[in-house]
Amino acid sequence: MIDLYGLTIDALSALLEGWGQPRFRAKQVWSWLYDKRVASFDDMVNLPKDLRERLKAETRLGALALAAEQVSVDGTVKRVYRLPDDQLIESVLMEYDDERRTACISSQAGCAMGCVFCATGQMGFARHLSADEIFEQALIFARDLEARGERLSNVVMMGMGEPFHNYDAVIEAVRRLMSELGIGARHITVSTVGLVPMIRRFAEEGLQVKLAISLHAATDEERSALLPINKRYPLNELIGACEYYVETTGRRISFEWALIANENDTPEQAHKLGQLLKGLNCHVNLIPLNPTTGYEGAPSNPAASRQFIDILAEYGVPATIRVRRGIDIDAGCGQLKSAVLKRERATRATPTE
């Protein structure tokens, strides 16, 4: 079946004209898809019934099928979607008191980067997502929010996968987020573990999209132990690419730092990080570790986190602690998918009467 979200307006026009429909029908369908964001062909009330029936028979509204959902006491929604080839991906909607509504979406099924504290990294890589599959995750949240009189304000590419490992599809999805969902470029963030050539390429895209780097350690030895990609692109190359990004775009860069108790949350580590980033137009997002079953590290305590921020300030490096969302559910990257897979394996292993 044809996924309508995978068609451009020209391709949609060609399809409908091939069905003998007048040219204006494509604009009507397009408006239902992206202006009104309906979830059913039956809601496209200004289309003739025979056209709606043919659309039902030969096309579909997206490729994502909900496989599991959890809702936190703080309003965070975590979903696992099943793709047509049976792969599973995750998306999260986070609600904040300042009325921000942020979708955290995936760019791959699994991840090839192998970061040791990440549940997705622990499960390995399955495949890249298409631009349509990436975009649809945000579209579904936008549609749900609109139904209750709210709007999707921000999108972060911080879900499953390494966005820059799937660069072309991610950039296409980003452009669709801006053009078809009306998300401003400065309200979109792409996060990478540090694929240096892609950081440099991203700097030249001419987009006002934010860039975040998953850093987590300030020396090559320590970072390589946590993020294997550092062996290929060590810190001097990574920081050089970050400097190029800042110089080329004039934009501040963000660094993600998962605070792991007694490992990278110590005063010594804070001084190393301050020395590494001193003079760079940047901001550090400190994130207390979200524990996973495959990694023994624990989240930092508040006192250590505050001290870490104070030390970074001595080097002129601003830092804040990110508000943690969905702590009571499997909100960490890859955690709910792991739970779904575990449950499915158990079901298959259980003999039936």
C-alpha positions, 0 to 999 in steps of 0.5 A: 500500500502507498503511504501518503506521508511518503508522497510529496505534493507533486507525487500526490497530485500525480496519483490522484490525477491518475485516478481521474480526480480533479487537480484540486483534490490533492490540495484537499488531501494534503490539507487533511494530512498536514493542516488538520492532521486527521487519523482516518480517511473518514474524517476527510469529509469534503472528499467524495465517498468513492475517493475515500473508499479507494484511499482506504483500499490502496493507501495508508496513513503512515507505517507505525503501529502502536505496540506498547505505551506507558504514561508517567505521573508527570505526563510523559508518554513513552511509546513503542511502535512496530514497523511493517518489517516487525522492527520496534522503535521508541518515541517519547512526548515530554510535557513541561510546566512552561507549556513546552511539548517536546517529542523525542524521536528515533532515527534508527531501529537500534544503534551501532554506536555501542555506548555502554550505558545506553539500553539501545546501544546494548541491543545493537543495530537493526536498520536505518529509518526512512525520513517518513518513519522519522517524521511520522513519530512527531506527526502522531504526537502533534496530532494527539496534542492538537486534539486537546487544544495544544501544539507540539513545540519542540522536537529532539533527535535523541531517541533510538539511534545515531542521527548522523549515522543516518544523515540524509534521512534525518536532514530530510525529516528535519526539513519536513518538521519545519515545512509540514508541522511548522516546528521552528528550526531553533526548536529542533535539536539533533544529538550525535555521539560525535561523528566528526565528518557529519558535524562539519557537514551539518555546519554547512547545511544552513539550518538554524537547528540546534546541535548537541554532542553526547560527551560524557567524559573529558579524556580519550581513555575515559570517553573511549571506555564509555563511547567506542566511537571515540576511538575513531574520532578522538576528542581533539578531532571532535572539539575541532569539529565543534569549533568549526560548527560554532565558527561557521554557524555562529550558533552555540553548541550543547554538550550532553553529560550523563552524571554517573555517581563517583565516575564522571561527577567528581571535582576532578572530572569537572575540572577536566571538562572545564579545561576541555571546553574553556573558550568554546561557545557552548552549554553543558546539559547535565543529566543524572544517569538513567540506569539500565540493566546492562550497566552498573552505574548509578545517577549522581546525587544533587550535591555532587551535581551542584558542585560540578556546575560551580566548577565549570563556572570557574572556566566560563562554561555554563551548565544546567541540570536537565529536568528528568522526565518519566522516571517512574516508567521505562523512559530511558532510550531503549528501555521500553523496547527491551521490555516489549522484546522480553515479554514477546520472547517469554510469550513465544517460549510459553507452551500452549495447551 
